[in-house]
Amino acid sequence: MNLHQLGFDNWFQEKLQNYDRNELNVARITAVNRDNYLIRNEKDEITAEVTGKMMFSAESNEDLPAVGDWVLVEYFDNHSHAIIHAILPRKSLLKRKIAGKKIDFQVIAANIDTAFIMQSLDSNFNLRRLERYLVMINESHIDPIILLSKSDLISTDELSAKISEIKIKTGDYKVMSFSSMIKTGLNEISEQIKSGSTYCLLGSSGVGKTTLLNLLLGSDEFFTREVRKKDNRGRHATARRQLIVLQNGGMVIDTPGMRELGNFGVETGIDETFDDILSLTKLCRFRNCTHTNETGCAVLAAVEKQELDAGRYNSYIKLRKESEYYEMSYYEKRKRDKQFGKMCKEVMKHKEKKGK
């Protein structure tokens, strides 16, 4: 399998010209473990580690390799192990706010062409959560496709109504339904996956991401768990993000389920996901309109006239405020960390001078 088949196209080839390669080779990150990485080259998949310089100079998770990254590596022990020296520029980087109260980014994967957002047609179906995924994906300039799993649970008319609701309330995205149980809609999904392109599966636990991946592979290669009957909630089956090459040459990154999905620094993603509201904001009387209580606000007027869904409006305002709050807190934290680091360096310099 050559690098082009692994997704190394002309865009990456051009970026490679800016590096002094010496004895370094190009490889792709296929999995991130706690202490090392898996990389894939033209011949094999082997373990790798980053240089000490890369590890200690990294200011955030974004400065370390992610699944899907292209990296420059040096091979050792007859190509059985490698050291990662550099990360090539990324076409796209999918990230979210880390779960919990801590305000930082969690990197999900890099260099994705298309993201499959999965929701199951049971109690998991949630338009507000879908909007959050779309904001994250649009911010990363990744093409979204919405997959509705477990279509065998509802009638054809109910399914059509769900798809219409999605298109009306979230935008005219491609929506596909399937059932892993009765094996319908799978061929249509397979046809979306092209050789040399990279896809990722996103969604909550229990929507059927790993089951779908097994079906696309044609074997039960990855472990799955049943949804809990008492609350219809999923349990994690996928423990880590990893890139899998399908028989047709397409590449899929499976990801652990996300029950908490926070975004920040996603102004572009919000504008693209809520482009109908963005169009209305240009008609507001005041340029700095917050669209919450101002006279002459075109957005509020559209909600009042029921031309804009109130739920969609509330989601837009909530996501915008959340993103702005987290972004402000994040940069304040980064500023404090830099000041602390600078103080530590000055203390060390002072100690060194006293020692002399």
Secondary structure, DSSP 8 states (H G I E B T S, - for coil): --TTTTT--HHHHHHHTTS--TT-EEEEEEEE-SS-EEEE-SS-EEEEEE-HHHHHH--SGGGS--TT-EEEEEEETTTTEEEEEEE---S-EEEEE-SSS---EEEEEES-SEEEEEEESSTT--HHHHHHHHHHHHHTT-EEEEEEE-GGGS-HHHHHHHHHHHHHHH-S-EEEE-BTTTTBSHHHHHHH--TT-EEEEEE-TTSSHHHHHHHHHTS--S------TTT--------S-EEEE-TTS-EEEE----S--B--S-HHHHHHHTHHHHHHHTTSSSTT--SSS-TT-HHHHHHHTTSS-HHHHHHHHHHHHHHHHHHHHHHHHHHHHHHHHHHHHHHHHHHHHHH-
